[in-house]
Every structure is written in structure tokens, then in C-alpha cells.
Amino acid sequence: MSTAPAPTRPTPARWAGANVTDLVRRAGSPDYPAWQGHVRAAAGCAHPIRLRGDLHTVEPATGRITSTTGTAAMPDGVLYVPCGNRRAVVCPSCAETYRADTFQLVKAGLSGGKGVPTTVAEHPCVFLTGTAGSFGPVHTHHRDGRPCRPRRDADTCPHGVVMECRARHTDTDRIVGRPLCLDCYDHDHQVVWNGYAGELWRRSMNTANRLLRRLGDRHGVKLRLSYAKVAEFQRRGVAHTHAMVRLDGIDPADPDAVTAPPVSITAGHLAVLLHDALTATAFTTEPHPRRPDGWPIAWGSQIDPRQVRLTVRDIDDRGEITTGAVAGYLAKYATKATEITGHASARITDDTIAIHADPTTHVGRLIGACWRLGRPPVQVLADHRDWARHHDPDDVGPLDEWMAGYGRLRRWTHMLGFGGHFSTKSRRYSTTLGALRNARRAWRREHLHDTGPDLVEHGQALDDEPTVVIASLAFAGIGWHTTADALLANTAAANAREHRLTAREELATADLP
């Protein structure tokens, strides 16, 4: 399993608080090798989850418990499980694992491997970008060095701001993505668009499938779209969508098989179909007290479907893109979120909203819009109280309907309203993240002598094992017991990464003539 190396050595400043006595006590203890093996799966994690309880080994055929292992007998009396956070700003180690897995997942769907036939490399493939529309003019960086927003006869907005900017912003300029006028910018519409971006994609794929059926009927075949997509936050705080879309044929005798479409259907047909589908898809949200007619939700004008070619040479964004380039591009954004806007926080609550909803900043106004629009109206609360008198508590009431719609904006305020998955795929596109994790666990046990017990979901048996491990565990805390433990665990993980990288380089060198 190939993954790109992560930074290997923890910086001294990060571990400046490590107690020398704790380091010596842990590293010099007789059970230190056992502790290292026990924590290996979570060694690189910044915030490992500690679990306490029992692991029962059960025979699937009879349900008989053959053995029970308690965490009390394990090092530190707990199990260490990596946090699994995909965001690099939260846990670089877990995010790097997620990025590498996403790279493998996307690449397998493009060129085969991981259970996907290599013939998919011959299927038409399109890298699709769908953007949001404009919610107001913002400062922009142009790659060709043009001024931001030059105007000969610039208008002055009702708030007294001249709507032009002649500066040539760099990509790192903090003003990029900020509105020219905060008061003119439609923050409400933008956060609602973020909240309904997932629904817009679903409807777009439904439209694409209808167009695909017509295309298949003209050629006398049945066709299917398979895709992997990620969401990318722009500097202005809106989520764009990038997707790798592959065209497959359908074998009536084996619908689950991944077969090639007719050669008469090319990537050009697929690109036109996807462009038409996204252009034609639009809807209006449900009424809101602040917008009785709802908000229009549609893609912006920058809909860009580009053919992906299988070649040994990567080409930059000015030309055709390749299998490796698009896989790396999608994987990179799978580990990012709102940090590009300058905001990164945990879920926002009543106690913290005042800290983040700064009305003098663009991001602060987006956060305030999410919180304000997601608040249940007085009428909804009154209707729900009246409804609750005559219905079972498990039924869906007016408040539940609100929380499933606009109420999600408040829940996902820390994501500027975006509550969908940052990376998703269709079922037949390629392998799954779960399969990649199982393969990594098996490799770690074979090559790294990982002695930590497997955690298998309740009732799920491993196909190649005669028994199943059922966990009865409770949350015991987050993080390492001491800074010294964190330093030793992360250093061990860094050494393991260096060892794997060196072995990979030696293997590559040995293959050269």
C-alpha cells in the first residue's frame, strides 16, 4: 500500500513541555516494547481516543464466547484508537492517512486495482468542476497578473463603497475572497447555497442519469455513471464541487460488473452531457421567514468538464489532466475545509457564537447568517408544542422538519452552512475506505508487529477469520496520558514512516538497470 510520506520528525517546540522524568520512566520500563506495539495503530495521532472495557472472541456459527480480554490487563489499562479526523489542521497524521486512502480510492477508479478491473482505464472519464454563482463582488487574484476589478466608470454602492479595485493581489493576500462591500454582499444566500449544495449535486446526477438513458437508447445500450467527488472551500467561503466521473456500460446478465461502454461513446459525449445536466438543474428552497419566496439554488457559470487522459506525463491545468494529477488533486482537498477562509473551529454553540460572529468581518457575517437563519421561528415552536399534545414523541413534527431543513445551518455553522460529506463516491466507482483500512491493518500486523487488538464493528466478522471480535467498550478520554507518551508514540510513528520510505526507495532503485 503506497502512501506519500508525512512529515517525520516532531518539532522541538511542539514537545517543549515533555517531562524528562516521564520520558525516562516510560522508555526505561520493562513493558515499553509491549506498550509500543499496543499503541502503534494510534502512534501518530494528535488526539487518540481512549477506550475501556472488554473484547469478546465469539464463534459466528454458534455464538459461543471463546475468550474475553479486558483492557484492564493491557498497557495503561485502555485501548488507543486514532481519532480519524480528516482535517489536517486538527490531526496531521490521521489527515495524511485519509488523504492517502482517498488518493488510492480515486486512482483505482481511474486505472484499476484494489478490486477494480484495469480495463476502466479505457472508459471515458471527465474531471468535472461545479461552482457556485456570485453573491456579490469580491477581491480576486488573477493568475495572469491582471488587476483585481478595474472599472472605467465604477459604480458607488448605496453604502458609499466604490465597486472597483485596481490592485494586483497575490494568491496569499489576505484580502482575496473578501467582498468589496460587506453590506451589499448576500451572506444569507451564500450560506443557504452551502447548506443545499449536496441536494443540488443529487438533483444534478438525477438529471445526468435521465440524459444518459437517452444517450444509451440512441446507441442501443445501457450506461451508468460512476464518480468520486470532493468539496473545496473557496476563499470567499463557498463550497465548490470537483468530481471524477467515469462512464461505464451495464451488462444485463451481471449488472454489478464494471464493463466498458461502446467505443462510439466518447469522453466528449460525457462532457457535454454533464455540462447540460448541471446547467439545467436548479430549484428554489422552502419558504423562510426572512425570504418567503425561498432562495434559488443553481450552479454558477463556471461549469468545467475536462477529459482525463491516462498517460505517464502529468500536464498542468492549462491542458489535459491525467490520472495521477486528478487523484492527487481530489485527495488534497479531502483533508481541507474552512481553514482557507481563515476560520477553523469546533462546532459552535450558544456560548461561543458571540466569539465567532464578528459583524465586521466576512467570515463573521457568514457565521452570523448561519446562526440566525437556522434558529427555529416562534411560529414553528408554537406549532410543535400544539402538535406534541396529540402525537407520539417519535413522530416527525414541525420542529423536526425545520431542523432537517434550515435548522441544519445552525448545526453546521462552523462549516459556514456546508453540512454534506467532503468526499463521497458512487458504489461501483472503486473500493471503499473500509477495505483500505482492513488492508492496512493486516499489513501493519504482518510487517510492523502491531500487537494492539483489532476493533471490529459489533456483529461484523472478518471473512478470513473463524471467529469474530465483539467490543464492549466505553469512552475513557481523549489524548495521551502525558506529553512524554505523546512524544514517544509520535517519534515511533515517524521512525516507522522513515523506514517505509527508505524501503520503498531502495525497492525502486533495485528495479533500475
VOGU-3710 file (C-alpha; in Angstrom, 3 decimals, decimal comma):
1> mstapaptrp> 0,000/0,000/0,000  1,714/3,165/-1,196  1,170/6,437/0,593  3,045/9,695/0,385  5,299/10,280/3,396  4,153/12,681/6,062  6,465/14,999/7,999  8,635/12,674/10,007  10,132/14,450/12,979  8,072/16,273/15,620
11> tparwaganv> 9,342/19,796/16,117  11,074/20,547/19,429  8,656/23,399/20,175  5,711/21,035/19,987  7,098/18,831/22,751  8,790/21,513/24,832  6,591/20,551/27,793  7,617/16,895/27,835  8,781/15,885/31,331  12,195/14,197/31,290
21> tdlvrragsp> 11,267/12,037/34,273  8,172/10,750/32,444  10,260/10,050/29,346  12,830/8,045/31,283  10,191/6,173/33,276  8,217/5,137/30,200  11,158/4,365/27,891  13,026/2,508/30,644  10,108/0,364/31,818  10,264/-3,390/31,117
31> dypawqghvr> 6,942/-3,290/29,253  7,972/-0,458/26,914  8,153/-2,738/23,819  4,692/-4,074/24,665  3,387/-0,508/25,094  4,839/0,491/21,720  3,116/-2,408/19,995  -0,110/-1,657/21,842  -0,288/1,986/20,731  1,178/1,537/17,242
41> aaagcahpir> -2,133/1,952/15,416  -2,643/5,382/17,027  1,007/6,355/17,484  0,964/9,290/15,068  -2,410/10,643/16,176  -2,513/14,010/17,917  -5,703/13,232/19,847  -6,131/9,445/20,239  -9,359/8,165/21,758  -9,010/6,022/24,867
51> lrgdlhtvep> -11,484/3,173/25,346  -12,069/0,937/28,348  -13,967/-2,361/28,543  -13,851/-5,926/27,204  -13,207/-7,659/23,881  -15,110/-10,916/23,373  -13,989/-13,521/20,847  -17,075/-15,302/19,525  -17,674/-18,240/17,188  -20,025/-16,876/14,488
61> atgritsttg> -21,664/-20,253/13,877  -22,656/-20,907/17,499  -22,454/-17,508/19,177  -20,293/-19,041/21,917  -17,791/-16,727/23,596  -14,445/-18,493/23,440  -12,421/-15,864/25,294  -12,642/-12,417/26,836  -9,877/-9,861/27,101  -10,262/-6,839/29,333
71> taampdgvly> -8,464/-3,575/28,763  -7,506/-3,567/32,459  -4,788/-6,115/31,640  -3,425/-4,019/28,742  -0,764/-1,287/28,923  -2,259/1,846/30,530  -5,495/-0,084/31,055  -7,059/1,306/27,859  -7,176/0,872/24,106  -5,811/3,695/21,953
81> vpcgnrravv> -7,752/4,377/18,756  -6,751/7,104/16,257  -9,194/9,992/16,138  -9,628/9,562/12,382  -10,170/13,288/11,801  -9,725/14,094/8,115  -8,785/17,761/8,682  -5,052/18,422/8,525  -5,336/21,379/10,911  -6,810/19,082/13,582
91> cpscaetyra> -4,664/15,939/13,250  -1,951/15,901/10,564  -1,304/12,161/10,943  -4,916/10,987/10,573  -5,489/13,508/7,775  -2,473/12,185/5,889  -3,821/8,644/6,191  -7,207/9,846/4,937  -5,560/11,718/2,050  -3,529/8,689/1,029
101> dtfqlvkagl> -6,583/6,417/1,201  -8,599/8,873/-0,889  -5,775/9,007/-3,445  -5,778/5,214/-3,733  -9,571/5,125/-3,930  -9,747/7,711/-6,719  -6,809/6,272/-8,659  -8,249/2,744/-8,534  -11,422/4,021/-10,155  -9,351/5,583/-12,947
111> sggkgvpttv> -6,752/2,952/-13,771  -7,847/-0,170/-11,889  -6,521/-2,086/-8,932  -7,895/-2,624/-5,411  -10,515/-4,977/-6,863  -11,321/-2,729/-9,839  -10,529/-4,180/-13,307  -7,699/-2,449/-15,160  -9,988/-2,084/-18,176  -11,530/1,024/-16,547
121> aehpcvfltg> -8,508/2,896/-17,907  -10,201/2,653/-21,310  -13,516/4,126/-20,131  -14,394/7,753/-20,944  -13,549/9,905/-17,915  -14,260/13,553/-17,161  -12,978/15,773/-14,369  -15,996/17,941/-13,546  -15,957/21,224/-11,642  -19,169/22,859/-10,484
131> tagsfgpvht> -19,019/26,279/-8,863  -21,465/28,495/-7,050  -22,819/31,686/-8,551  -21,945/35,197/-7,436  -23,328/36,560/-4,187  -21,542/39,878/-4,622  -18,195/41,146/-5,977  -15,088/40,044/-4,062  -11,380/40,788/-4,279  -9,732/38,311/-6,667
141> hhrdgrpcrp> -6,257/37,052/-7,514  -5,730/36,540/-11,259  -3,025/34,121/-12,332  -2,111/36,272/-15,321  -1,378/39,266/-13,085  -4,376/41,376/-14,091  -5,730/43,969/-11,649  -8,424/42,732/-9,296  -11,515/44,582/-10,540  -10,694/47,604/-12,743
151> rrdadtcphg> -13,624/49,715/-13,943  -13,637/52,901/-16,083  -16,946/54,111/-14,659  -17,159/52,310/-11,342  -20,481/52,461/-9,539  -20,761/53,555/-5,946  -22,938/51,238/-3,866  -25,686/52,544/-1,538  -23,224/52,229/1,346  -20,720/54,594/-0,235
161> vvmecrarht> -18,190/51,995/-1,448  -16,717/52,414/-4,944  -17,128/48,986/-6,583  -13,698/48,633/-8,124  -10,185/47,545/-7,138  -7,119/48,191/-9,292  -4,663/46,312/-7,055  -2,871/43,205/-8,300  -3,426/40,780/-5,448  -1,141/37,833/-4,802
171> dtdrivgrpl> -2,563/34,420/-4,025  -1,614/34,836/-0,358  -3,105/38,312/0,017  -5,492/38,188/2,976  -7,981/40,450/1,235  -8,614/37,881/-1,543  -12,126/36,481/-1,221  -13,449/39,379/0,825  -16,387/41,396/-0,536  -15,807/44,881/-1,855
181> cldcydhdhq> -18,761/45,918/0,313  -19,738/43,804/3,308  -23,210/45,325/3,464  -24,024/44,666/-0,198  -22,853/41,048/-0,144  -25,624/38,434/0,139  -24,281/36,379/3,048  -27,664/34,756/3,670  -27,888/33,380/0,138  -24,334/32,032/0,254
191> vvwngyagel> -24,766/30,013/3,449  -28,086/28,643/2,184  -26,322/27,606/-1,039  -23,692/25,827/1,052  -26,416/24,086/3,016  -28,157/22,836/-0,122  -25,041/22,040/-2,177  -25,440/18,315/-1,507  -29,054/18,383/-2,684  -28,013/20,319/-5,791
201> wrrsmntanr> -25,459/17,624/-6,637  -28,031/14,847/-6,079  -30,513/16,517/-8,403  -27,776/17,147/-10,956  -26,883/13,463/-11,024  -30,568/12,570/-11,421  -30,716/14,898/-14,427  -27,484/13,430/-15,800  -28,868/9,910/-15,485  -32,007/10,888/-17,408
211> llrrlgdrhg> -29,855/12,326/-20,189  -27,673/9,227/-20,032  -30,650/6,940/-20,613  -31,494/8,897/-23,752  -27,882/8,623/-24,927  -27,908/4,888/-24,263  -31,189/4,437/-26,129  -29,714/6,127/-29,197  -26,826/3,636/-29,145  -28,902/0,635/-28,072
221> vklrlsyakv> -27,043/0,096/-24,784  -27,455/0,695/-21,056  -24,991/3,052/-19,392  -24,046/4,079/-15,865  -22,170/6,985/-14,274  -19,636/6,224/-11,537  -17,959/9,049/-9,678  -15,830/10,210/-6,780  -16,222/13,820/-5,658  -14,853/16,252/-3,108
231> aefqrrgvah> -15,922/19,682/-1,908  -13,408/22,532/-1,941  -13,926/25,731/0,022  -13,063/28,922/-1,818  -11,535/31,957/-0,139  -14,947/33,650/-0,126  -16,320/30,762/1,975  -18,423/28,875/-0,567  -18,007/25,162/-1,341  -17,290/24,178/-4,942
241> thamvrldgi> -17,555/20,592/-6,180  -14,888/18,609/-8,045  -15,771/15,149/-9,310  -14,087/12,399/-11,282  -16,911/10,956/-13,409  -16,442/7,687/-15,300  -18,798/6,234/-17,902  -19,497/2,502/-17,597  -21,564/0,088/-19,592  -24,102/-2,233/-17,966
251> dpadpdavta> -24,117/-5,976/-18,659  -27,754/-7,162/-18,313  -26,513/-10,607/-17,250  -24,296/-9,125/-14,492  -25,408/-5,594/-13,511  -22,690/-5,299/-10,833  -19,862/-5,880/-13,307  -17,779/-2,896/-14,442  -17,831/-3,045/-18,243  -16,750/-0,624/-20,954
261> ppvsitaghl> -19,287/1,437/-22,919  -19,331/1,268/-26,742  -16,340/2,925/-28,400  -18,759/5,186/-30,261  -19,473/6,999/-26,984  -16,502/9,168/-26,083  -15,422/11,451/-23,272  -16,688/14,317/-25,422  -20,219/12,928/-25,206  -19,823/12,585/-21,439
271> avllhdalta> -18,524/16,149/-21,031  -21,449/17,630/-22,986  -23,924/15,510/-21,029  -22,564/16,618/-17,647  -22,442/20,271/-18,696  -26,061/20,113/-19,852  -27,127/18,347/-16,653  -25,560/20,918/-14,329  -26,789/23,833/-16,415  -30,358/22,532/-16,381
281> tafttephpr> -30,507/21,760/-12,669  -31,945/24,424/-10,389  -34,547/24,663/-7,657  -35,899/27,018/-5,032  -35,684/26,313/-1,313  -38,641/26,170/1,038  -40,023/29,494/2,344  -38,145/31,115/5,209  -39,354/33,966/7,443  -36,538/36,140/6,096
291> rpdgwpiawg> -37,219/35,038/2,495  -40,860/33,940/1,967  -40,175/33,002/-1,668  -37,119/30,899/-0,768  -33,634/31,166/-2,272  -32,750/29,997/-5,797  -30,142/27,216/-5,798  -28,217/26,620/-9,030  -24,681/26,182/-10,323  -22,664/29,181/-11,384
301> sqidprqvrl> -21,462/29,886/-14,897  -18,061/28,232/-14,389  -19,059/24,635/-15,133  -15,934/22,930/-16,421  -15,931/19,266/-17,604  -12,481/18,210/-18,825  -11,348/14,903/-20,246  -8,888/12,873/-18,168  -6,211/11,012/-20,092  -4,190/8,018/-18,959
311> tvrdiddrge> -0,557/8,932/-19,639  2,823/8,765/-17,935  3,204/12,547/-18,156  1,279/14,990/-15,969  0,062/18,157/-17,649  -0,851/21,276/-15,713  -4,229/22,989/-15,536  -3,711/24,720/-18,896  -4,143/21,438/-20,765  -5,423/17,950/-20,307
321> ittgavagyl> -5,182/16,440/-16,857  -4,028/12,943/-16,078  -4,952/10,073/-13,814  -2,308/10,767/-11,182  -2,888/14,522/-11,239  -6,638/14,319/-10,713  -6,319/11,663/-7,999  -3,834/13,803/-6,106  -5,970/16,916/-6,591  -9,106/15,305/-5,171
331> akyatkatei> -7,196/13,681/-2,316  -5,604/17,007/-1,359  -8,940/18,732/-0,871  -10,401/15,779/1,041  -8,345/16,895/4,069  -9,245/20,586/3,941  -12,293/22,580/4,984  -12,920/26,176/6,042  -9,354/26,982/7,100  -8,674/28,651/3,730
341> tghasaritd> -11,153/31,358/4,772  -9,218/31,993/7,988  -11,801/30,218/10,142  -11,322/26,842/11,813  -13,287/25,919/14,902  -15,144/23,107/16,565  -18,938/23,046/16,497  -20,287/26,435/17,560  -22,670/26,693/20,499  -24,693/29,378/22,268
351> dtiaihadpt> -21,643/30,023/24,457  -19,221/30,522/21,554  -21,309/32,125/18,806  -20,526/35,658/20,032  -16,800/34,923/19,685  -17,019/33,939/16,013  -19,929/36,002/14,619  -17,973/39,217/14,180  -20,109/41,538/12,003  -17,026/43,492/10,897
361> thvgrligac> -15,575/40,505/9,003  -16,803/38,498/6,022  -16,489/35,111/7,744  -18,081/36,512/10,889  -21,122/37,583/8,895  -21,361/34,139/7,268  -21,296/32,558/10,720  -23,897/35,004/11,970  -26,107/34,268/8,944  -25,970/30,510/9,638
371> wrlgrppvqv> -26,892/31,014/13,272  -29,667/33,473/12,519  -31,255/31,553/9,626  -31,053/28,237/11,481  -32,943/29,498/14,556  -36,443/27,913/14,738  -39,100/30,622/14,233  -41,554/31,336/17,026  -44,425/30,005/14,912  -42,653/26,689/14,320
381> ladhrdwarh> -42,048/26,272/18,060  -45,706/27,080/18,794  -46,928/24,664/16,123  -44,669/21,949/17,501  -45,960/22,394/21,065  -49,528/22,097/19,804  -48,614/19,098/17,634  -46,863/17,328/20,541  -50,088/17,241/22,554  -51,738/14,918/20,059
391> hdpddvgpld> -48,878/12,843/18,624  -46,338/10,284/19,703  -42,909/11,782/20,561  -41,271/9,506/17,977  -43,315/11,005/15,111  -41,881/13,743/12,914  -43,222/17,135/13,953  -42,877/20,720/12,725  -39,682/21,301/14,696  -38,115/18,098/13,347
401> ewmagygrlr> -38,925/19,192/9,804  -37,340/22,582/10,454  -34,175/21,026/11,896  -33,885/18,762/8,845  -34,008/21,827/6,599  -32,867/25,291/7,586  -32,074/24,092/11,101  -29,022/22,314/9,696  -27,435/25,714/9,078  -27,107/26,244/12,815
411> rwthmlgfgg> -25,722/22,759/13,372  -23,096/23,332/10,652  -22,321/26,947/11,437  -18,638/26,087/11,963  -18,625/24,846/8,329  -20,303/28,033/7,083  -23,504/26,092/6,462  -21,994/23,211/4,480  -23,204/20,013/6,124  -22,506/17,428/3,432
421> hfstksrrys> -19,658/14,950/3,164  -16,461/16,485/1,865  -15,665/13,338/-0,125  -18,151/10,803/-1,482  -18,291/8,230/-4,242  -20,826/6,107/-6,044  -20,978/2,462/-5,000  -19,381/0,957/-8,105  -16,678/3,564/-8,689  -13,935/1,701/-6,801
431> ttlgalrnar> -13,006/0,156/-3,464  -14,056/1,543/-0,084  -12,179/3,311/2,697  -13,105/0,416/4,990  -11,405/-2,108/2,699  -8,276/0,045/2,593  -8,241/0,290/6,401  -8,543/-3,504/6,724  -5,672/-3,990/4,282  -3,531/-1,501/6,207
441> rawrrehlhd> -4,333/-3,245/9,497  -3,305/-6,624/8,061  -0,076/-5,173/6,643  0,763/-3,468/9,935  0,322/-6,701/11,861  2,478/-8,657/9,411  5,331/-6,186/8,925  5,352/-3,936/11,992  4,425/-6,496/14,659  1,453/-4,450/15,795
451> tgpdlvehgq> 0,183/-6,166/18,944  -2,797/-3,904/19,546  -6,124/-5,783/19,355  -8,414/-5,366/16,370  -11,569/-3,352/16,841  -14,311/-4,860/14,693  -17,736/-3,308/14,490  -20,372/-5,112/16,510  -21,576/-8,205/14,698  -19,145/-7,847/11,758
461> alddeptvvi> -16,905/-10,853/11,140  -13,679/-10,824/9,153  -14,078/-13,019/6,073  -10,808/-14,886/6,623  -11,214/-15,466/10,363  -13,111/-18,336/12,039  -14,048/-16,055/14,931  -15,301/-12,516/15,380  -14,224/-9,986/17,989  -17,091/-8,061/19,561
471> aslafagigw> -16,123/-4,965/21,512  -17,927/-3,859/24,631  -16,090/-0,611/25,221  -16,789/2,727/26,849  -15,227/6,130/26,267  -12,378/6,792/28,697  -10,902/10,030/27,399  -9,067/11,770/24,574  -5,349/12,265/24,192  -2,196/10,703/25,561
481> httadallan> -1,751/10,380/29,323  1,363/12,563/29,329  3,284/14,748/26,913  6,132/12,258/27,234  3,868/9,451/25,979  2,811/11,654/23,047  6,455/12,354/22,183  7,483/8,687/22,332  4,450/7,499/20,354  4,812/10,147/17,652
491> taaanarehr> 8,552/9,551/17,385  7,928/5,829/16,903  5,396/6,628/14,182  7,855/8,988/12,488  10,580/6,329/12,555  8,168/3,812/11,042  7,321/6,238/8,226  11,017/6,813/7,536  11,592/3,056/7,478  8,779/2,535/4,965
501> ltareelata> 10,007/5,408/2,790  13,575/4,098/2,786  12,407/0,592/1,926  10,259/1,962/-0,928  13,162/3,991/-2,318  15,521/1,008/-2,108  12,982/-1,158/-3,919  12,563/1,451/-6,660  16,357/1,773/-7,036  16,780/-2,000/-7,248
511> dlp> 14,431/-2,091/-10,246  16,555/0,380/-12,220  19,011/-1,015/-14,805
//
